[in-house]
Amino acid sequence: MQVQLTTSLDNLVPYQYIPEKFPHLYSKKSWAWAVKQRQHNGLARAFRKVGKNLFVNTQVLAECIDSQIST
């Protein structure tokens, strides 16, 4: 059985706001690198492009971070 997640527009924020909203997770510099490397670091699923704007689904971002294995 596949679980269907409902995306809320409240969860979509412009990607630039993540370091301001969650400074305990990312500095501006570390977030810029994470965005550039999103196809390789497991975060790509959290991003959505709307027109020319890039957004992050914060709920999915949390799931991506939670699913990463710490070494």
C-alpha positions as CSV (number, residue, x, y, z in Angstrom):
1,M,0.0,0.0,0.0
2,Q,1.4,3.4,-1.0
3,V,1.0,6.4,1.3
4,Q,-0.2,9.5,-0.4
5,L,1.2,12.7,1.1
6,T,-0.8,15.9,0.8
7,T,1.3,18.9,0.1
8,S,0.1,22.2,1.5
9,L,1.1,25.5,0.1
10,D,2.0,26.5,3.7
11,N,4.9,24.0,3.5
12,L,6.4,25.6,0.4
13,V,8.9,28.3,1.0
14,P,11.4,30.0,-1.3
15,Y,14.6,28.1,-1.0
16,Q,16.5,31.2,0.2
17,Y,14.5,31.4,3.4
18,I,15.7,28.1,4.8
19,P,18.8,29.4,6.6
20,E,16.7,32.2,8.1
21,K,13.9,29.9,9.2
22,F,16.1,27.1,10.4
23,P,19.5,28.7,11.4
24,H,20.2,25.7,13.7
25,L,20.3,23.4,10.6
26,Y,22.0,25.4,7.9
27,S,24.2,28.5,7.6
28,K,23.7,30.5,4.4
29,K,26.9,29.0,3.0
30,S,26.1,25.4,3.9
31,W,22.6,25.7,2.5
32,A,23.9,27.2,-0.8
33,W,26.1,24.1,-1.1
34,A,23.3,21.7,-0.2
35,V,21.0,23.3,-2.8
36,K,23.7,23.0,-5.5
37,Q,24.3,19.4,-4.6
38,R,20.7,18.4,-4.0
39,Q,20.7,15.7,-6.7
40,H,23.6,14.0,-4.8
41,N,22.8,14.6,-1.2
42,G,19.3,13.2,-0.9
43,L,17.5,16.5,-0.7
44,A,16.2,16.8,-4.3
45,R,12.8,15.4,-3.4
46,A,12.1,18.4,-1.3
47,F,12.5,21.0,-4.1
48,R,9.9,22.2,-6.5
49,K,10.3,24.7,-9.3
50,V,7.4,26.9,-10.0
51,G,8.0,29.0,-13.1
52,K,11.5,30.5,-12.5
53,N,11.3,30.2,-8.7
54,L,12.7,27.4,-6.6
55,F,10.8,26.3,-3.5
56,V,11.4,23.9,-0.7
57,N,8.7,21.8,0.9
58,T,9.7,22.0,4.5
59,Q,7.8,18.8,5.5
60,V,9.6,16.8,2.8
61,L,12.9,18.4,3.7
62,A,12.5,17.2,7.3
63,E,11.8,13.7,5.9
64,C,14.9,13.8,3.7
65,I,17.0,14.9,6.6
66,D,15.5,12.3,8.9
67,S,16.1,9.5,6.4
68,Q,19.8,10.2,6.1
69,I,22.0,7.8,7.9
70,S,24.5,9.4,10.3
71,T,28.0,8.1,10.1
